[in-house]
Amino acid sequence: MSIPEEFTPAAIEASSVNAFRPYREFLKSGEPYVSIFLNNMWLNPPKADAALEWGKGWYYDTTVARKHAYWKNIELPEATRDIAQMRHDLHEWGYCLIEDGLSQAQCSRMRHRIAEQAAAERDLGIAYVVASQQHVWALVNKGADFRGCLEHNQGSVQAGPLIERLLDETLGPGWNHFSLLSNISFPGCHPQPMHQDQTFIAPYNPLEAPVLVNTMYVLQDVNQVNGGTLFIPGSHRPNGRGGQNGLYGELPRPINLEAKAGTILMFDGRMLHGSAVNHSDEFRYVLTNSCVKSWIREQKNFILTMSPEALASASTKLLWRLGFQSSITSNLTEGYGYQGTGKMGDLNGSVAEIRRAFDAGDYRHVGEISPASVAGLGPDVFTLQGIQRANETFRTPEFLAQMATLGVRP
């Protein structure tokens, strides 16, 4: 086969030299971090093997707001049960604090379960440990309360309905869980680089609203001693240079989170934050649940991660929030889900049915077929057939009859 010269790799490469490429500079800009670090050199993180320096103004050398030279006289958000105040705080400062979002019993159960799980994973040598933290992933399989967090079930999180309402109002309905993990700062750990959790869309930096919102469950009292999370209030909005083009100018210094056990911190995915240095002799435990707009791909692939046991007991709501509902724009499997709405409980796009068939070990895909090859085959040769028949409400006898006549001319 002769390929036109214009379609060859060499010709395409030659025609790309000094060509009009309107998005090149934007995509290579490195924003928002280029302007952030250029105008705030003290934000440069230490190397993992370098000794930490104190008294030199680095971002991790800080304290809580009430002791901070810059922030102590500024009225920042405080823990509250007033949702109206939370709405204001989340919009104005990029974060809010939910007082007693976890009951003490809920908080104690989760902390014990995380500490036990984290220790066992270290003992087995399967733990994920970096210079700043130990991470415990796949919590959906590691405790009923963690699944309760994902459902915002009040048996696990007493402020669950309030959290869910704020997520609906900030991200819009139909959001998904991006991840749920435990962030454990160990004694003498390094600080994380300051970052935005929605950096995966960079250099896009929407100014109107976030595409990610974090919910952090504080499982013990935290402060500047044991590694209360570092964050810069208000940094969800570009500053300096009048906020032009979404660039950042000089920023105020970060503070450590100071909060009591059972407090829940909700923060905008654009707010600069990072784990802090743990100066104590004890581990510091928090859980972090990131939620994103429905069109964003999850960090944690829940469809593959969820164990058969957890899947078997999962509620319709939990499956929905973990991405087990497909629609025309996401999660189609062999076309199944094309007429799904993505809404909770819609059988037309129940990806859980696909996953259960995989777990059974007998899923058969539709491959290369022809009318001759399928002639005389039964109704369930391919797994898709049975799932369609059981779940797709539009696949009525009338619909099947219509399909059979599509290729027949009158």
KADA-V558617 format. One record per run of one state. SS is the DSSP state (a for helix, b for strand, c for the rest). FROM is the first residue (numbers start at 0). LEN is the number of residues. Records with the same first field share a line. If there is no record, write none. Layout:
SS: FROM-LEN ; FROM-LEN
//
This chain:
c: 0-4 ; 7-1 ; 15-8 ; 27-5 ; 38-2 ; 43-20 ; 67-12 ; 80-2 ; 93-1 ; 98-5 ; 124-3 ; 129-4 ; 136-2 ; 141-2 ; 151-8 ; 171-4 ; 185-9 ; 195-3 ; 201-10 ; 218-3 ; 222-7 ; 231-9 ; 246-8 ; 256-2 ; 259-4 ; 268-4 ; 274-9 ; 292-9 ; 305-2 ; 313-2 ; 321-3 ; 325-1 ; 327-2 ; 330-2 ; 333-2 ; 336-4 ; 341-5 ; 360-10 ; 374-8 ; 391-5 ; 405-5
a: 4-3 ; 8-7 ; 23-4 ; 32-6 ; 40-3 ; 64-3 ; 82-11 ; 103-21 ; 138-3 ; 143-8 ; 159-12 ; 198-3 ; 240-6 ; 301-4 ; 307-6 ; 315-6 ; 346-3 ; 350-10 ; 370-4 ; 382-9 ; 396-9
b: 63-1 ; 79-1 ; 94-4 ; 127-2 ; 133-3 ; 175-10 ; 194-1 ; 211-7 ; 221-1 ; 229-2 ; 254-2 ; 258-1 ; 263-5 ; 272-2 ; 283-9 ; 324-1 ; 326-1 ; 329-1 ; 332-1 ; 335-1 ; 340-1 ; 349-1
//
